Amino acid sequence: MASAAETVQPPRDLPAMTNAQAMPFLSQFVGRNLRIHVSDGRMFIGQMRCTDKDRNTILAQTHEYRQPSAHALRDALSSPEAASSASLSNPSSAASVKLQMTSRFVGLVVVPGQYITKIEYEQSMYAPEPEFPEAPEA
């Protein structure tokens, strides 16, 4: 998924959805490429196959991405490249390093709904825009 991904942003006045309301909403994304973020920091990118009443989501052709480990971060910060990136004129400046997320192909995966923190979808000219439920009038 490239820059064509958009974050699904519900209208600000929309109340939290119940599981019964979420199932029809999430069903709009069946067949679309999704990027699902979960509470432990992982991200799954794959094609949505289905969802259930508990918001569990099944993705196919999925890749899992993880943040670099603390050990990898320490190694990168202690490398000569990181030391040279710190400003010599300002010894209190912090070194900056860029690390890639680690990834692996996991194929078919079930993402438990209780751990999903954010869902992004790939925009397509062939797929309709998602429809958000109407906010109740006060």
PyMOL commands that set and color helices and strands:
alter all, ss='L'
color gray80, all
select helices_A, chain A and resi 19-27+70-77+80-85+113-115
alter helices_A, ss='H'
color red, helices_A
select strands_A, chain A and resi 5-7+33-38+43-51+57-66+102-111+116-122
alter strands_A, ss='S'
color yellow, strands_A
deselect
rebuild
show_as cartoon
